[in-house]
Amino acid sequence: MDAQPTHEFPPFFRVHTTGSIQRYFEHDFVPPSTDPHTGVVSRDVVISPENNVSARIFLPKAATADTKMPLLIYIHGGAFSIESAFSSSYHSYAVSLASESGCIVVSIEFRLAPEHPVPACYEDCYAATKWVGSHARVGQGPDPWLNEYADFQRVYVAGDSAGANIAHNMVLRAKNNTESDEFGFKFAGLIMVHPFFGNDEPDELWEYICPDSAGVNDVRLNPAVDLDLLSKLGSERVLVCVAEKDLLRNRGWNYYQGMKRSDWKGTIEFFETPGENHVFYLFNPASDKAISLLKRIVGFMNPGAGSQVQE
């Protein structure tokens, strides 16, 4: 008897009666390299071999030994279940972020659901960020690029879609952790692009990949249900970016409004791209609207410095 699907979550994956997972889309893989157009150099590092956690680090061409540059930790999207820091889409996007912002970019490769249910993705990204933080004391970390070039007074974390969700939860967890100085640095800003959050309706995908979910009241999926917890977010600046035609657009707006209603003391900014859908910039990165979004992100990381992005 042929295996039959028991659960289907298009366009991400289906589960068969045998327990096997079939993804509708398998990402490609590109190796680290020197980008011929921007001069950005990349290489891979292993962070937690037992959990297959790794990262790709991107160093801008402008890096010099006598100048420290901002550090951006990036978490890719894909509904917690597809994509990779090593795919052509996310490799190219990280190259653009590094080149245009002048930041070192650390793009995290984490375990995917449903083979590794939530909270594996949170734990992996938290472990990767702690690894980054091991370089905060001059010359003491395992990676020479982070030791030499990273300014740990200017550390940003960003993500798109599910990656934005993970980024938010990681910053929130850092603030509320009982251990002091968990990372060895403070986040200068949180950037969430087309964030994957919930609302007051059940989310079947989330319920399947997160067996311990509290449903619509799960603060990991729907942060606005607990404004007191939201007020403890461990970043003084937040940028929320949405797209007008994105089905998740209103969820990003609800997050923004929740932050405004909470007792959080920081500054939150909201940027909307008209006429576009979810993560459009990955599919058409040279479009005017993708460049405008990149310019907005770069400006957030370099306030008052002016954007280098060419429109």
N, C-alpha and C positions, 0 to 999 in steps of 0.2 A: 504493500500500500504506500502510495506516494505521500511525502510529508505535506501537510496542509498548514496554512498560516493560522495561528491562534490570535495574534495581535498584529495590527497594521498601523503604522504611524508615518504615512507619507508626508513629505518626501524624504524621510530619514531612514527608517528601517522597518522590517517585519520580523516576527518571531514565528517559527514553525513548531509543529507538534513534537518534533525531535529535540527541540530546545535550541536549534541552530538559529543564528542571527543572519539575516540577509539585508544589506544596506542598499537602498535605491541608488546611492551615489557613492563611489569609491574615489577618494581624493588621489591626486598624483603626488609625486615626491620629487623635490629638487634638492640637490646638494648645496651646502654652503659654498660661497664663491666671492669673488670680487666683481661687483656690478660694473659693467663697462661704461654705463652712462653716468653714474653718480660717484663712482669710486668707493662706495660703501663696501666694507669687507665684512664677511660673516663667517662664523664657525660654530660648531656644536659642542656642547658640554653635557656630561652625564651628571645628574644631581643625586638621584636615588635609584641605583640600579635594581634594587629589589622590587621597586614599583614601576620601573620603566619611566621614571620622570627625568626629563632632560630639558634643554633649552637651546635656542639658537640666539647667539649674540651678534648684534650688528654695530659696527664701529664706523662712524662717519669719516669721510675723507679729511675733514678739517681737524681731526684729533691731533693734538700736540701734547708733548710731555709736560709742558709748563702751564697748561690750561685745563682746568677741570670742567666737565660738561654735565648737563642734566642727565638723569637716568630714567628711562621709561620702561616699566614692566608691563608687557602686553599679554593679554589672555584671549585666545581666538574663540570665535563663536561656532555654532553648529548644533544647537539644541542639546548640548551636553553629549552628543552621540555621534557626530561626524566631524570631519575636517581635522586639520593638523597645523602646527606651527611650521611644518616642513613642506606644506603644499605650495604650489606655485602662486596661488592667490595670496596666501598670508605671508609668504616670503617676500613677494613684490611689495605688498603693503607695508611691511616692516622696513624694507629698503627706503620707501618713500618717506616714512615717518623719521627715520634716522637722518636721511639726507636733508630734508626740509626743516627739521626742528633743530638739528645739531645735537641731538641726544644719542647716547648709547641706548640701544633697545635690547631688552632681554625678553624674547618671545617664548612662552612656556609651552612645553609639550606634556600633556597630562593624560591620564587614563580616561577612556570613554565609556559611557553607559551604552547599552544595558549590561554589557559584560562586567563592568565595574560600576555598580549602582552608586548614585549619590548617597553619601558625601565624598566618594573617592576623589572627584574632581576638586572639591574644596581643599581636601587634605593635601593633595599633590601640589596645588598652587601655593598653599601656605608653606609647605616644605621648601618649594623653590624660592619663595620670597625670603624665608629665613636664610637660605643659602646665599642669596644676594646680600642680605644684611651682614653676613660673616665678613664682608669686605669693608664694612663701615669704619673699622679701625685701620688706619693707614698701613697698607702692605701686609695685612694679616689673612686675607682670603686666598682661596686656591686659584682664582682666575687673574692673570696678569692685566688684562684689559680693564677690569673693574677696579683693581688696585690702583692702576696708574691714572685712569681718566675720569672715573665717576665722581661726581659731586653728590655726596650723601645728604647735603642740605637741600637738594632739589631732586627728590625722588617722586615720580608720578606713577600711577597705575592706571591702565586703561584696558578696556575690552569691548567687544561688540557682541550683541545678542546675548547668548548664554554666557559668553566671556565677561560681559558687563555685569551680569548677575553675580558671577564668581568674584569679580573685582570688588563689588560693593560688599559682599559678605566677608571677604578677606579683610578689608579695611575696618569693617564693623567689629569683627572678631579681634583684631589687633587692639582696638581701643578698649575692649571689655575683658581682655585676657588678664588673669590674676598675676601673671608674671610681669615684672617691670621690664621696660626696655626690650621687648620681645624681639624686635628686628634690629635694633641698633640705629634706627633712623625713624623719622616721622614722615608721613606722606605729605608732600606739598600740594597734591591735588589728585582727585579721582575723576576720570573721564569715562563716561558710559555712552556708547554709540548704539542706538536702536536696541535698548536693553530688553532682555527677556525676563519680564516679571508677570505675575499673575494678577487676577482681579477677584471679584466675588463669585466667579463661576468655577466649577471643578475643571482641572486641566488633566486630561487622560494621560498624556505623555508623561507629565511630571509624576502622577500617581504611580505609573508603571516603573519609572527609573529610580524613584525614591520611595522604597518600601516603608520607611519610617515617617512618611509625610504626615503632617497635621492637616492636610487638605487646604482649603482656601485660607485658613488661618496660619499657615506655615510662613513664618517671617522670612525664611530664606527665599521663598517664591513671591511673597506679597509683603514687602517691608512696611507698607503704610498701615498695616493692621496694628502695629505697636509703635506709636509715635514717641513714646518714652525711650524705647530702645533705639529708634532712628536718630534721636537727638544726641546719641553718644557716638555717632560716626566719627572715626579717627582721622578726619581730613578737614582742613579749614576751607577748602575750595572744591567745588564740584561742578562739572560741566555735563549736562544731559543733552544728547543730540538725538533727534527723531526725524523721520521722513513722513511727509503728509499722507501718502497712500499706504504706509506700512500698517498691517493689522495690529502691530504692537504699539502703534503711535500713542494711543491714549494711555497705555500702561506706563510709558515713559513720562507722560504729562502728569499722571497720578502720583508717580514717585516725586516729581518736582514739587507738586502741590503739597504732598505729605511732608517733605522737608521744610517747606515754607511754614507749615502749620506747627511743626514740632518746635522744641526749645533749642534746637541745634543753633550754634552761634556763628556758623561760618557763612560763606557767600556761595550761592548756587546760581548757575547760569543755564539758560535754555536756548537751544538753537534748532530750528526746524528747516529742513530742506523741502521746498514746495515741489509737488508733482512727482515725487519719487517713491520707490518701494524699498523693502527691507534690504539692507546692505548693498544697495545699488552700486556703490563706489568700488566694490570688489569686482564687479562684472564690467564696469565701464570707468576705469580709473582716470582716463584722460578727459572725461567730460567736464564741462564748466562747473557743474554742480558738485562733482566729486572733488575738484580742485578747491572750490569754495569751502567745502566741509573740511578738507585737509588744512586749509588756511586757518579756519576757526580753531581747530585742535592745536595747531602750531602756535597760534597767538595765545592760547590759554597757557601753554607751557613756557612761553617766553613773553610774559606781560611787559609791555612798554618797550620791547626790543624791536617790534616790527616783524612781519612775516617774511620769510625768504621764498615762499611759494610763488612761482611765476604763473600768472593767470593768462 
